[in-house]
Amino acid sequence: VVTIQQDAIDEVKKHAGSTAQLVVGDQIRLKDLLYGLMLPSGDDAAISIADAVSGSPGNFVQEMNRYAQRLHLTQTHYVNPNGLTYMTPQGKPDPNHYTSAADLAQLTRVALNNPFFAQLVQLQHYVLPASGQHHAYTWDTTDDLLSLYPGTIGVKTGFTGEAGYCLVFSATSGGHHLIGVV
């Protein structure tokens, strides 16, 4: 169970991120929070998960970078758990936060081997009813390809001013499975 902290909400405001509309103090199962991370691309969910798993976003980023190294993602380095652009003191995008299309495809190949992740990225809609521990949440995917192209498995949309619109996708057609990054 993850308790939503103020730093998650502040992250969205400070960096103009996307949100799962999380509420400070709500206690949400990690599994449910993953829906808030992936479907609406909740940057607040990313920070909440990092806080819960590693104690802080900084500690979580260290784990992310170690895992990227283990996967031989040689063109990837993270500075935050949500992909938002952080600026240097000189007002420029932090050059230590980067990835490549090839690394994203490799990461997706590994991630799709996890049955929960493979199921999660196919969902278009998720409802978490209110409970005594948290508010009600309704999350819709940002991945329109799921409803437009038969055989689409998912995976993730993204946007930053520096990278523009991005899409990591996976689809199956005619017995062929494709992973791509645009």
C-alpha positions in Angstrom: 0.0 0.0 0.0 1.4 3.4 -1.1 0.5 6.6 0.7 0.4 9.5 -1.7 2.7 12.3 -0.5 2.8 16.0 -1.4 6.0 15.6 -3.5 4.0 13.7 -6.1 1.5 16.5 -6.5 4.2 19.1 -6.5 6.1 17.3 -9.3 3.2 17.6 -11.7 2.8 21.3 -10.9 6.5 22.2 -11.0 7.2 20.4 -14.3 3.8 20.8 -16.0 3.4 17.0 -16.0 0.4 14.8 -16.7 -1.5 13.6 -13.7 -3.5 10.6 -12.4 -5.3 13.2 -10.2 -3.9 11.6 -7.0 -4.9 13.0 -3.6 -2.4 13.5 -0.8 -3.0 11.0 2.0 -4.8 8.4 -0.1 -3.5 4.9 0.4 -3.5 2.9 -2.8 -2.2 -0.5 -3.6 1.0 -0.4 -5.7 -0.7 -2.6 -8.3 -3.6 -0.1 -8.7 -1.1 2.8 -8.8 0.5 1.2 -11.8 -2.7 1.8 -13.7 -2.5 5.5 -12.8 1.1 5.5 -14.0 0.5 3.9 -17.4 -3.0 4.8 -18.6 -3.1 8.6 -18.0 0.7 8.8 -17.9 0.5 10.0 -14.3 3.7 11.7 -13.3 2.3 11.9 -9.8 1.9 8.1 -9.8 5.6 7.8 -10.8 6.8 9.9 -7.9 4.5 8.0 -5.5 5.8 4.7 -6.7 9.4 5.9 -6.4 8.7 7.1 -2.8 7.2 3.8 -1.8 9.7 1.4 -3.5 12.9 3.2 -2.8 12.2 5.9 -0.1 12.7 8.8 -2.6 12.7 9.6 -6.3 16.5 10.0 -6.2 17.0 6.5 -4.7 14.6 5.1 -7.3 16.4 6.7 -10.2 19.6 5.1 -9.0 17.9 1.7 -9.1 16.5 2.6 -12.6 20.0 3.4 -13.9 21.4 0.2 -12.4 18.6 -1.9 -14.0 19.2 -0.1 -17.4 22.9 -1.1 -17.2 21.9 -4.7 -16.4 19.7 -4.7 -19.5 22.6 -3.3 -21.6 20.6 -0.1 -22.4 23.8 1.8 -23.2 22.0 4.9 -24.6 19.8 5.4 -21.6 20.3 7.4 -18.4 17.6 8.7 -16.1 17.5 11.7 -13.8 13.9 11.2 -12.6 11.3 8.4 -12.5 8.7 10.0 -14.8 10.6 11.2 -18.0 9.8 14.9 -17.5 12.4 17.4 -18.6 14.4 18.8 -15.7 16.3 22.0 -16.3 19.9 22.7 -15.3 20.8 25.9 -13.4 21.6 27.4 -16.7 18.0 26.9 -17.9 18.8 24.1 -20.4 17.4 20.6 -20.4 19.5 18.3 -18.2 21.7 16.4 -20.7 22.0 13.4 -18.3 18.4 12.4 -19.0 18.2 10.5 -22.3 17.3 7.3 -24.1 17.2 6.0 -27.6 14.5 4.4 -29.7 16.6 1.2 -29.7 16.9 1.1 -25.9 13.1 1.7 -25.6 12.4 -1.2 -27.9 14.7 -3.4 -25.9 13.2 -2.3 -22.6 9.7 -3.0 -24.0 10.7 -6.5 -25.2 11.8 -7.3 -21.7 8.8 -5.6 -20.0 6.2 -7.5 -22.2 7.6 -10.8 -20.8 6.0 -9.7 -17.5 2.3 -11.0 -17.7 1.0 -8.2 -15.6 2.7 -5.5 -17.6 1.5 -7.1 -20.9 -2.1 -7.0 -19.6 -1.8 -3.5 -18.2 -0.6 -1.8 -21.4 -3.6 -3.3 -23.3 -6.2 -1.6 -21.1 -8.0 1.4 -22.3 -9.9 2.2 -19.1 -9.6 1.4 -15.4 -11.8 2.3 -12.5 -10.6 2.2 -8.9 -13.7 2.5 -6.7 -13.5 4.6 -3.6 -12.7 2.9 -0.3 -12.0 3.8 3.3 -8.4 4.4 2.2 -8.7 6.4 -1.0 -10.9 8.4 -3.3 -12.4 6.9 -6.5 -10.2 7.1 -9.6 -11.0 6.6 -13.3 -8.1 6.4 -15.6 -8.2 6.3 -19.4 -5.3 5.5 -21.7 -3.5 8.1 -23.7 -2.8 5.5 -26.4 -5.4 5.9 -29.1 -3.7 3.2 -31.2 -5.3 0.6 -28.9 -8.8 1.5 -30.3 -7.7 2.3 -33.8 -5.5 -0.7 -34.9 -6.6 -4.3 -34.4 -3.8 -6.3 -32.9 -2.3 -3.5 -30.9 -0.9 -4.6 -27.6 0.0 -1.1 -26.3 2.5 0.2 -24.9 3.1 3.9 -24.0 2.7 7.4 -25.3 4.9 10.3 -24.1 5.6 14.0 -24.7 8.2 16.5 -23.8 9.0 19.8 -25.5 12.4 18.5 -26.3 11.4 15.1 -27.6 8.0 16.0 -29.0 5.3 13.3 -29.2 6.6 9.8 -28.7 5.1 6.4 -29.0 6.3 2.9 -28.0 4.0 0.4 -29.5 3.6 -3.3 -29.8 1.2 -5.2 -32.2 0.6 -8.6 -33.5 -0.7 -9.3 -37.0 -0.6 -12.3 -39.3 1.4 -14.2 -36.7 4.1 -11.5 -36.5 4.8 -9.5 -33.4 6.3 -6.0 -33.8 7.7 -3.6 -31.3 8.4 -0.1 -32.5 9.3 3.3 -31.2 8.5 6.6 -32.9 
